[in-house]
Amino acid sequence: MEESLTNTARDEPAIQQETTTMETDCPKDEQCPIVPEADKTPTVPEVAQSQSALEAPPEADRSDEPDKPNGTLSKRQRKKLLKLENWEQRKKEKRQKEKEKMKAKRLEAIQQGLPVRTGPSRKELKRRKVSYAEATIEIAVDLSFDQLMIDKDVAKCVKQLLRMYTLNRRSARPVPLHFVGIEPGGAVERHLARNDGYRHWDVRFSSEHFMQLFKPSRVVYLTSESEHVLERLEQGCVYVIGGLVDHNQHKGHCYQLAQQHGIRHARLPLAEHLVIKTRTILTINQVFEILLNVHMGKEWQQTLLEVLPARKGVTPKTVPLATEDGAKATESGNAEDCQATAEQSG
């Protein structure tokens, strides 16, 4: 036993010398697998810190970081996906609560002997189809602005399209409605797909540009920057509404677009019938509702007062009587271009 202890004590200087030689010869760079350890015992705070570092998740201290090359998502992207999943779940729960609430109101109305329905039934709405052959005007929404809108504004745009479809479906005199310029696989198509069965709407969807679908002589692009006033709806015209929700970041874009294509353009007669204290920028569904009501025979001033929200502080303006020559056309030239073109195409 004493001999083994003596041999061990005799071999210790050799081992220490060999370790010192390896540490001296090894280059101290990042690729070196040998890391010299400090000759001291870790204190209690250091041990606690190392244990907490092992228990913490690997990305707890990382802030927002870009996509990694191996395909994993960054912290911000994971948060967005989680937020979207939660929103979808809340949306289903909210819809279910609304259905239960409507059902309870219906039962309460039946018990009190009140009318259950104020509008047309679902069966009647399904039978009500737009007649493109008998239509006097058509309305198209130009949806070729995917690159000019952020995803949040695209969602607002699609929500306004849904409102348009609902208004047209419940109208006693619906008009042919076109959603054109939809980029395949783009943001507008992606948000439309979130509405189940949107392909069954009584709407004509197309990825083609409106200049390819309609004759230029029939098209009237509606833009608030136009110097021509839309005083009446001409038979056979296709009124194009720009589907651009940009909070006035691309002001005049639709007006420049109409000039580039050499087509007629006009603005709604807001200043001619109302006194407005705020901006005259309207949403897509508001422009459509105004055209739909005028198409049904309502006066411009009455329609504008009904459609425009009260927060705009609108008041009616005294409108002068029409002259014997009649209302002016939306643009100088032949005011019956739309009607003549429609008769030729028919």
Buried (B, 14 or more C-beta within 10 A) or exposed (E): EEEEEEEEEEEEEEEEEEEEEEEEEEEEEEEEEEEEEEEEEEEEEEEEEEEEEEEEEEEEEEEEEEEEEEEEEBEEBEEEEEEEEEEEEEEEEEEEEEEEEEEEEEEEEEEEEEEEEEEBEEEEBEEBEBEEEEBBBBBBBBBBBBEBBEEEBBBBBBBBBBBBBEBBBEBEEBBBBBBBBBBEEBBBBBBBEEBEEBEEBBBBBBBEEBBEBBBBBBBBBBBBBBEBBBBBBBBBBBBBBBBBBBEEEBEEBBBEBBBEBEBBBBBBBBEBBBEBEEEBEBBBBBBBBBBBBBBEEBEBBEBBBEBBEEEBEBEEBEEEEEEEEEEBBBBEEEBBBBBBBBEEEE
